[in-house]
């Protein structure tokens, strides 16, 4: 008898794949001696538990009747190990019988993870390839361990250790337990640079997203080692040098060394700065016969004699591409060719424009709109099939679709159509929830707690229609508003809508207003474009307003207005919008002029005029400065303007002051004692106002995906000219046209429950009779 089983133990350690190579080296000579000559009369399989003997025989390359061929016997051994079903295999000869003895690998009964707190069990389960009722092998287990360690490394935990343990069960089954020591986050102890002579270590560290570990970065992950982030940092450093004239800059090496305790990394970058260059000759060459290259020179930002700057080259290519795209060259290719002159350290630049035909839009595809109708997206496109291709119209169309607020991601791509002069435009969309439930809360010394609740669907039935129901409730106020808007009435660019509202405001003894107000009415609206950025909105309002329950201590002017009035008015709003986004503007401006004439029926007469303007500057990445200004004038037309039709400032329009907290106010006093009967006074509103708000929005150092922003703002405003006539004998009118001024800070968070904002404002300049409010809070959610 002979045997071939020496490799079995080795197979357990290195796995079946590598074992085949070892078998080829160790079993050949043995098999030559043990299986030389004779015929196989029988094949007997021993040691099987779950696997049928016929299954084992099917993997053999010899069968009864074949000769004892050492090479084929050796191949049979390798074939059995390659199945991964067996921990050990032995082939031996017993006379004319080939005896195959196997030790089966166990079957996994259950897989569990112990010690994982930072990574969810379901995330680890998704990484491992082993599953219950699958054959256990050491190779597969080690591969799964490496996959899980990679998960922890991506999360910055390079000190993580995973030890696989098995628990033997009956019937050759095992439970597989991964014992996990997650370790601490692996920080960056120090960042060093070698060969940097022009810029200091601190200059280069400021460019990097990766930071050295410091105690104050406990809310940030920037000091956690991340190989992907380090590669990004290398690219940022390279671009920094290229922006500053160093066209030959290279990062020679970037080494991250783990400390012996596996808690921190030392990062060392070796750089080659090279020489500093200036731009030399700058030319444009075109392969398009009808194109005059000199007409494109104004779109080249780079100028001869300036320091070399790769960003200027890239920006110039983008401007040239956009300009040529507007000329119908959709698939133009512009190659910036550089020629270095070592002697005078200049770089000659040639923008080479390759030949391309004028392009037309062949087809527009809309992809990803699972709930929104195609026509809702297509009507925002400034191009249709058959139009000349235009890059600027493509970009503006993309922004118009984003401004709908229906989609999380919007990307418009262009590709060559059926011929070179045709383009296929594809709009790729990712939808987001368009239903909203908004809940706002606030508090003031006079108003107490208030709740603002609204439910809204901005994309009703996928048609882009807007349906909203809102209510405001406090101890004195109840407001209910139901509105519906069809943005494309009769399939035209005509936004038509209707609002139904009911307002009830009860007066309390401690409230600024000394009367109750009830208002019920309806608004009909229509808006349409006059140009790409200019839009007009017309509306008609009819409302019944009732003032009653006037306090006995109220001003005579307020008491005279007790009763019901009917307001019937038309309003025109003209708005020019040049912002880069209506939802989250970071650049651009808008101007709006509103005029309302009351007197189309009813018994209320006035002319209201308001102008509003806003402008935005992107100071740096995620730093946006916004300035909003507004002014208004209210003219009476034969009759005294009622108090509920006047301007009021405060609250959201002038933070740091209550709603109606500034402006003309009337105080009554006793003609006998001379004492003021109402220390709070009556807010009378005004006919002239102006206000301005300057707000800086900036990041707080947390990851962008958290959606947390900080705000610093200052508001100023004035409200004057009550138009209330002369005070009575027992009244004092206070009407200072002085500017009120406040400043404050805020914090906003796009939380999983919806947007949350906190504002703290402090009145810096005010009058003694103004009503102040320092804290405002609001939050909401979406569904």
JOQUI-V544347 format. One record per pair of residues at least 6 apart in sequence whose C-alpha atoms are under 8 Angstrom apart, sorted by the first residue. I is the first residue (numbers start at 0). J is the second residue. Records with the same first field share a line. If there is no record, write none. Layout:
# JOQUI-V544347
I->J ; J
This chain:
# JOQUI-V544347
0->33 ; 91 ; 92 ; 93 ; 94
1->32 ; 33 ; 34 ; 91 ; 92 ; 93
2->29 ; 30 ; 33 ; 89 ; 90 ; 91 ; 92
3->26 ; 29 ; 30 ; 89 ; 90 ; 91
4->87 ; 88 ; 89 ; 90
5->25 ; 26
6->18 ; 21 ; 22 ; 25 ; 26
7->86 ; 87 ; 88 ; 89
8->87
9->18
10->17 ; 18 ; 86 ; 87
11->86 ; 87 ; 137
12->137
13->137 ; 138
14->136 ; 137 ; 138
15->80 ; 81 ; 82 ; 83 ; 138
16->81
18->77 ; 80
19->77 ; 80 ; 81
22->73 ; 77
23->73
26->73
27->69 ; 70 ; 73
30->69 ; 70 ; 72 ; 73
31->69 ; 70
33->91 ; 92
34->67 ; 68 ; 69 ; 72 ; 92
35->67 ; 68 ; 69
36->66 ; 67 ; 68
37->66 ; 67 ; 95
38->63 ; 64 ; 65 ; 66 ; 67 ; 95
39->62 ; 63 ; 64 ; 65 ; 66 ; 67 ; 95 ; 96 ; 97
40->63 ; 64 ; 95 ; 96
41->63 ; 95 ; 96 ; 97
42->56 ; 62 ; 63 ; 96 ; 97 ; 98 ; 99
43->96 ; 97 ; 98 ; 99
44->52 ; 55 ; 56 ; 98 ; 99 ; 100 ; 101
45->98 ; 99 ; 100 ; 101
46->100 ; 101 ; 102 ; 103
47->101 ; 102 ; 103
48->103
55->79
56->62
58->75 ; 78 ; 79
59->72 ; 74 ; 75 ; 76 ; 78 ; 79
60->71 ; 72 ; 74 ; 75
61->71 ; 72 ; 75
72->90
76->88 ; 89 ; 90
79->85 ; 88
80->86 ; 87 ; 88
83->104 ; 134 ; 136
84->103 ; 104 ; 134
85->101 ; 102 ; 103 ; 104
86->101 ; 102 ; 103 ; 104 ; 136
87->101 ; 102 ; 103
88->99 ; 100 ; 101 ; 102
89->99 ; 100 ; 101
90->97 ; 98 ; 99 ; 100
91->97 ; 98 ; 99
92->98
104->134 ; 135 ; 136 ; 171
105->134 ; 135 ; 171 ; 172 ; 173
106->131 ; 132 ; 133 ; 134 ; 135 ; 171 ; 172 ; 173
107->130 ; 131 ; 132 ; 133 ; 134 ; 135 ; 172 ; 173 ; 174 ; 175
108->131 ; 132 ; 172 ; 173 ; 174 ; 175
109->130 ; 131 ; 173 ; 174 ; 175
110->130 ; 131 ; 174 ; 175 ; 176 ; 177
111->174 ; 175 ; 176 ; 177
112->120 ; 176 ; 177 ; 178 ; 179
113->176 ; 177 ; 178 ; 179
114->178 ; 179 ; 180 ; 181
115->179 ; 180 ; 181
116->181
117->181
118->151
123->147
126->143 ; 146 ; 147
127->143 ; 144 ; 146 ; 147
128->139 ; 143
129->135 ; 139 ; 140 ; 143
140->163
144->161 ; 162 ; 163
148->157 ; 159 ; 160 ; 161
151->157 ; 159 ; 181
152->159 ; 225
153->225
154->184 ; 225
155->184 ; 185 ; 186 ; 223 ; 224 ; 225
156->181 ; 182 ; 183 ; 184 ; 185
157->182 ; 184 ; 185 ; 261 ; 262
158->181 ; 182 ; 183 ; 184 ; 185 ; 261 ; 262
159->179 ; 180 ; 181 ; 182 ; 183
160->179 ; 180 ; 181 ; 182
161->177 ; 178 ; 179 ; 180
162->177 ; 178 ; 179
163->175 ; 176 ; 177 ; 178
164->175 ; 176 ; 177 ; 178
165->173 ; 174 ; 175 ; 176
166->173 ; 174 ; 175 ; 176
167->173 ; 174
168->174
183->262
184->223 ; 262
185->223 ; 224 ; 261 ; 262 ; 263 ; 264
186->211 ; 212 ; 222 ; 223 ; 224 ; 262 ; 263 ; 264
187->210 ; 211 ; 212 ; 222 ; 223 ; 224 ; 263 ; 264 ; 265 ; 266
188->211 ; 212 ; 263 ; 264 ; 265
189->211 ; 212 ; 264 ; 265 ; 266
190->204 ; 211 ; 265 ; 266 ; 267 ; 268
191->200 ; 265 ; 266 ; 267 ; 268
192->200 ; 267 ; 268 ; 269 ; 270
193->267 ; 268 ; 269 ; 270
194->269 ; 270 ; 271 ; 272
195->269 ; 270 ; 271 ; 272
196->272
197->272
203->236
204->210
206->232 ; 235 ; 236
207->232 ; 235 ; 236
208->221 ; 228 ; 229 ; 232
209->221 ; 222 ; 223 ; 224 ; 225 ; 228 ; 229 ; 232
210->221 ; 222 ; 223
211->222
212->222 ; 223
213->222
216->222
218->701
219->700 ; 701 ; 702
224->264
233->250
237->248 ; 249 ; 250
238->309
240->246 ; 248 ; 272
241->247 ; 248 ; 307 ; 308 ; 309 ; 310
242->307 ; 308 ; 309 ; 310
243->275 ; 306 ; 307 ; 308
244->275 ; 276 ; 277 ; 306 ; 307 ; 308
245->272 ; 273 ; 274 ; 275 ; 276 ; 307
246->273 ; 274 ; 275 ; 276 ; 307 ; 309
247->272 ; 273 ; 274
248->270 ; 271 ; 272 ; 273
249->270 ; 271 ; 272
250->268 ; 269 ; 270 ; 271
251->268 ; 269 ; 270 ; 271
252->268 ; 269 ; 270
253->266 ; 267 ; 268 ; 269
254->266 ; 267 ; 268
255->264 ; 265 ; 266 ; 267
256->264 ; 265 ; 266
257->263 ; 264 ; 265
258->264 ; 265
274->344
275->306 ; 307 ; 344
276->306 ; 307 ; 344 ; 345 ; 346
277->303 ; 304 ; 305 ; 306 ; 307 ; 344 ; 345 ; 346
278->301 ; 302 ; 303 ; 304 ; 305 ; 306 ; 307 ; 345 ; 346 ; 347 ; 348
279->303 ; 304 ; 345 ; 346 ; 347 ; 348
280->303 ; 346 ; 347 ; 348
281->302 ; 303 ; 347 ; 348 ; 349 ; 350
282->348 ; 349 ; 350
283->292 ; 293 ; 296 ; 349 ; 350 ; 351 ; 352
284->292 ; 349 ; 350 ; 351 ; 352
285->291 ; 292 ; 351 ; 352 ; 353 ; 354
286->351 ; 352 ; 353 ; 354
287->352 ; 353 ; 354 ; 355
295->319
298->315 ; 318 ; 319
299->312 ; 315 ; 316 ; 318 ; 319
300->311 ; 312 ; 314 ; 315
301->308 ; 311 ; 312 ; 315
307->346
312->335
316->333 ; 335 ; 350
320->331 ; 332 ; 333
321->390 ; 391
322->390
323->329 ; 331
324->330 ; 331 ; 388 ; 389 ; 390 ; 391
325->388 ; 389 ; 390 ; 391
326->357 ; 388 ; 389
327->356 ; 357 ; 358 ; 359 ; 387 ; 388 ; 389
328->355 ; 356 ; 357 ; 358 ; 388
329->357 ; 358 ; 388 ; 389 ; 390 ; 422
330->355 ; 415
331->352 ; 353 ; 354 ; 355
332->352 ; 353
333->350 ; 351 ; 352 ; 353
334->349 ; 350 ; 351 ; 352
335->348 ; 349 ; 350 ; 351
336->348 ; 349 ; 350 ; 351
337->346 ; 347 ; 348 ; 349
338->346 ; 347 ; 348
339->345 ; 346 ; 347
340->346 ; 347
356->419 ; 420
357->420
358->387 ; 388 ; 419 ; 420 ; 421 ; 422
359->385 ; 386 ; 387 ; 388 ; 420 ; 421 ; 422
360->382 ; 383 ; 384 ; 385 ; 386 ; 387 ; 388 ; 421 ; 422 ; 423 ; 424
361->384 ; 385 ; 416 ; 421 ; 422 ; 423 ; 424
362->383 ; 384 ; 385 ; 416 ; 422 ; 423 ; 424
363->383 ; 384 ; 423 ; 424 ; 425 ; 426
364->423 ; 424 ; 425 ; 426
365->373 ; 376 ; 425 ; 426 ; 427 ; 428
366->425 ; 426 ; 427 ; 428
367->427 ; 428 ; 429 ; 430
368->428 ; 429 ; 430
369->430
370->430 ; 460 ; 461
371->458 ; 460 ; 461 ; 462 ; 463
372->461 ; 462
375->461 ; 462 ; 463
376->400
379->396 ; 399 ; 400
380->393 ; 396 ; 397 ; 399 ; 400
381->392 ; 393 ; 395 ; 396
382->388 ; 392 ; 393 ; 396
388->422
393->411
397->409 ; 410 ; 411
398->579 ; 580
400->409
401->408 ; 409
402->580 ; 581 ; 582
404->433 ; 582
405->430 ; 431 ; 432 ; 433 ; 457 ; 458
406->428 ; 429 ; 430 ; 431
407->428 ; 429 ; 430 ; 431
408->427 ; 428 ; 429 ; 430
409->426 ; 427 ; 428 ; 429
410->426 ; 427 ; 428
411->424 ; 425 ; 426 ; 427
412->424 ; 425 ; 426 ; 427
413->422 ; 423 ; 424 ; 425
414->422 ; 423 ; 424
415->421 ; 422 ; 423
416->422 ; 423
432->781 ; 782
433->456 ; 457 ; 458 ; 781 ; 782
434->454 ; 455 ; 456 ; 457 ; 458 ; 781 ; 782
435->453 ; 454 ; 455 ; 456 ; 779 ; 780 ; 781 ; 782
436->452 ; 453 ; 454 ; 455 ; 779 ; 780 ; 781 ; 782
437->451 ; 452 ; 453 ; 454 ; 753 ; 778 ; 779 ; 780 ; 781
438->450 ; 451 ; 452 ; 453 ; 777 ; 778 ; 779 ; 780
439->450 ; 451 ; 452 ; 776 ; 777 ; 778 ; 779
440->448 ; 449 ; 450 ; 451 ; 775 ; 776 ; 777 ; 778
441->447 ; 448 ; 449 ; 450 ; 774 ; 775 ; 776 ; 777
442->448 ; 449 ; 774 ; 775
443->657 ; 772 ; 774
444->772
445->509 ; 510 ; 511
446->473 ; 474 ; 475 ; 510
447->473 ; 474
448->473 ; 474
449->471 ; 472 ; 473 ; 474
450->471 ; 472 ; 473
451->469 ; 470 ; 471 ; 472
452->469 ; 470 ; 471
453->467 ; 468 ; 469 ; 470
454->467 ; 468 ; 469
455->465 ; 466 ; 467 ; 468
456->464 ; 465 ; 466 ; 467
457->463 ; 464 ; 465 ; 466 ; 467
458->464 ; 465
459->465 ; 466
463->485 ; 486
464->483 ; 484 ; 485 ; 486
465->482 ; 483 ; 484 ; 485
466->481 ; 482 ; 483 ; 484
467->480 ; 481 ; 482 ; 483
468->479 ; 480 ; 481 ; 482
469->478 ; 479 ; 480 ; 481
470->477 ; 478 ; 479 ; 480
471->477 ; 478 ; 479
472->478
475->504 ; 505 ; 506 ; 507
476->502 ; 503 ; 504 ; 505
477->502 ; 503 ; 504
478->500 ; 501 ; 502 ; 503
479->500 ; 501 ; 502
480->498 ; 499 ; 500 ; 501
481->498 ; 499 ; 500
482->496 ; 497 ; 498 ; 499
483->496 ; 497 ; 498
484->494 ; 495 ; 496 ; 497
485->494 ; 495 ; 496
486->492 ; 493 ; 494 ; 495
487->493 ; 494 ; 495
488->494 ; 495
492->527 ; 528
493->525 ; 526 ; 527 ; 528
494->524 ; 525 ; 526 ; 527
495->523 ; 524 ; 525 ; 526
496->523 ; 524 ; 525
497->521 ; 522 ; 523 ; 524
498->521 ; 522 ; 523
499->519 ; 520 ; 521 ; 522
500->518 ; 519 ; 520 ; 521
501->517 ; 518 ; 519 ; 520
502->516 ; 517 ; 518 ; 519
503->515 ; 516 ; 517 ; 518
504->515 ; 516 ; 517
505->514 ; 515 ; 516
506->512 ; 513 ; 514 ; 515 ; 548
507->513
509->679
510->679
511->679 ; 680 ; 681 ; 682
512->680 ; 681 ; 682
513->549 ; 550 ; 553 ; 557 ; 681
514->546 ; 547 ; 548 ; 549 ; 550 ; 557
515->545 ; 546 ; 547 ; 548 ; 549
516->544 ; 545 ; 546 ; 547
517->544 ; 545 ; 546
518->542 ; 543 ; 544 ; 545
519->542 ; 543 ; 544
520->540 ; 541 ; 542 ; 543
521->540 ; 541 ; 542
522->538 ; 539 ; 540 ; 541
523->538 ; 539 ; 540
524->536 ; 537 ; 538 ; 539
525->536 ; 537 ; 538
526->534 ; 535 ; 536 ; 537
527->534 ; 535 ; 536
528->534 ; 535
529->535
532->575 ; 576 ; 577
533->573 ; 574 ; 575 ; 576
534->573 ; 574 ; 575
535->571 ; 572 ; 573 ; 574
536->571 ; 572 ; 573
537->569 ; 570 ; 571 ; 572
538->569 ; 570 ; 571
539->567 ; 568 ; 569 ; 570
540->566 ; 567 ; 568 ; 569
541->565 ; 566 ; 567 ; 568
542->565 ; 566 ; 567
543->563 ; 564 ; 565 ; 566
544->563 ; 564 ; 565 ; 566
545->561 ; 562 ; 563 ; 564
546->560 ; 561 ; 562 ; 563
547->561 ; 562
549->557 ; 558 ; 561
552->667 ; 676 ; 677
553->666 ; 667 ; 677 ; 680 ; 681
554->665 ; 666 ; 667 ; 681 ; 730
555->726 ; 727
556->723 ; 726
557->642
560->641 ; 642
564->601 ; 602 ; 603
565->601 ; 602 ; 603
566->597 ; 598 ; 600 ; 601 ; 602 ; 603
567->597 ; 598 ; 599 ; 600 ; 601 ; 603
568->595 ; 596 ; 597 ; 598 ; 599
569->595 ; 596 ; 597 ; 599
570->593 ; 594 ; 595 ; 596
571->593 ; 594 ; 595
572->591 ; 592 ; 593 ; 594
573->591 ; 592 ; 593
574->589 ; 590 ; 591 ; 592
575->589 ; 590 ; 591
576->588 ; 589 ; 590
577->587 ; 588 ; 589
578->584 ; 585 ; 586 ; 587 ; 588 ; 589 ; 614 ; 615
579->585 ; 586 ; 587
580->586
584->615
585->615 ; 616 ; 617 ; 623 ; 624
586->614 ; 615 ; 616 ; 617
587->614 ; 615 ; 616
588->612 ; 613 ; 614 ; 615
589->612 ; 613 ; 614
590->610 ; 611 ; 612 ; 613
591->610 ; 611 ; 612
592->608 ; 609 ; 610 ; 611
593->607 ; 608 ; 609 ; 610
594->606 ; 607 ; 608 ; 609
595->606 ; 607 ; 608
596->604 ; 605 ; 606 ; 607
597->603 ; 604 ; 605 ; 606
598->604 ; 605
603->638 ; 640 ; 641
604->635 ; 636 ; 637 ; 638 ; 640
605->633 ; 634 ; 635 ; 636 ; 638 ; 640
606->633 ; 634 ; 635 ; 636
607->631 ; 632 ; 633 ; 634
608->631 ; 632 ; 633
609->629 ; 630 ; 631 ; 632
610->629 ; 630 ; 631
611->627 ; 628 ; 629 ; 630
612->627 ; 628 ; 629
613->625 ; 626 ; 627 ; 628
614->625 ; 626 ; 627
615->623 ; 624 ; 625 ; 626
616->623 ; 624 ; 625
617->623 ; 624
618->624
621->696 ; 697 ; 698
622->695 ; 696 ; 697 ; 698
623->695 ; 696 ; 697
624->693 ; 694 ; 695 ; 696
625->693 ; 694 ; 695
626->691 ; 692 ; 693 ; 694
627->691 ; 692 ; 693
628->689 ; 690 ; 691 ; 692
629->689 ; 690 ; 691
630->687 ; 688 ; 689 ; 690
631->686 ; 687 ; 688 ; 689
632->686 ; 687 ; 688
633->645 ; 686 ; 687
634->686
639->722 ; 723
640->722
642->683 ; 684
645->684 ; 685 ; 686
646->684 ; 685 ; 686 ; 687 ; 688 ; 718
647->658 ; 659 ; 661 ; 662 ; 684 ; 685 ; 718
648->658 ; 659 ; 660 ; 661 ; 662 ; 716 ; 718
649->655 ; 656 ; 657 ; 658 ; 659 ; 660 ; 661
650->656 ; 657 ; 658 ; 659 ; 660 ; 772
651->658
652->690
653->690 ; 714 ; 715 ; 716 ; 741
654->714 ; 741 ; 742 ; 760 ; 772 ; 773
655->741 ; 742 ; 759 ; 760 ; 761 ; 762 ; 771 ; 772 ; 773 ; 774
656->762 ; 769 ; 770 ; 771 ; 772 ; 773
657->770 ; 771 ; 772
659->682 ; 684
660->682 ; 769 ; 770 ; 771
661->682 ; 717 ; 718 ; 739 ; 769 ; 770
662->682 ; 683 ; 684 ; 685 ; 717 ; 718 ; 719 ; 734 ; 735 ; 736 ; 769
663->682 ; 683 ; 684 ; 685 ; 718 ; 719 ; 720 ; 721 ; 732 ; 733 ; 734 ; 735
664->680 ; 681 ; 682 ; 683 ; 684 ; 732 ; 733 ; 734 ; 768
665->680 ; 681 ; 682 ; 683 ; 730 ; 731 ; 732 ; 733
666->675 ; 676 ; 677 ; 678 ; 679 ; 680 ; 681 ; 730 ; 731 ; 732 ; 733
667->675 ; 676 ; 677 ; 680 ; 729 ; 730 ; 731
668->674 ; 675 ; 676 ; 677 ; 729 ; 730 ; 731
669->675 ; 676 ; 729
670->728 ; 729
679->768
683->721 ; 723
684->718 ; 719 ; 721
685->718 ; 719 ; 720 ; 721 ; 722
686->718 ; 719 ; 720 ; 721 ; 722
687->718 ; 719 ; 720
688->716 ; 717 ; 718 ; 719
689->716 ; 717 ; 718
690->714 ; 715 ; 716 ; 717
691->714 ; 715 ; 716
692->712 ; 713 ; 714 ; 715
693->712 ; 713 ; 714
694->710 ; 711 ; 712 ; 713
695->710 ; 711 ; 712
696->708 ; 709 ; 710 ; 711
697->708 ; 709 ; 710
698->707 ; 708 ; 709
699->707 ; 708 ; 709
701->707
705->748 ; 749 ; 750
706->747 ; 748 ; 749 ; 750
707->746 ; 747 ; 748 ; 749
708->746 ; 747 ; 748
709->744 ; 745 ; 746 ; 747
710->744 ; 745 ; 746 ; 747
711->742 ; 743 ; 744 ; 745
712->742 ; 743 ; 744
713->740 ; 741 ; 742 ; 743
714->740 ; 741 ; 742
715->738 ; 739 ; 740 ; 741
716->738 ; 739 ; 740
717->736 ; 737 ; 738 ; 739
718->736
719->734 ; 735 ; 736
720->734
721->734
726->732
738->764 ; 765
739->762 ; 763 ; 764 ; 765 ; 766
740->762 ; 763 ; 764 ; 765
741->760 ; 761 ; 762 ; 763 ; 764
742->760 ; 761 ; 762 ; 763
743->758 ; 759 ; 760 ; 761
744->758 ; 759 ; 760
745->756 ; 757 ; 758 ; 759
746->756 ; 757 ; 758
747->754 ; 755 ; 756 ; 757
748->754 ; 755 ; 756
749->755
751->780
752->779 ; 780 ; 781
753->778 ; 779 ; 780 ; 781
754->778 ; 779 ; 780
755->776 ; 777 ; 778 ; 779
756->776 ; 777 ; 778
757->774 ; 775 ; 776 ; 777
758->773 ; 774 ; 775 ; 776
759->773 ; 774 ; 775
760->772 ; 773 ; 774
761->773
762->771 ; 773
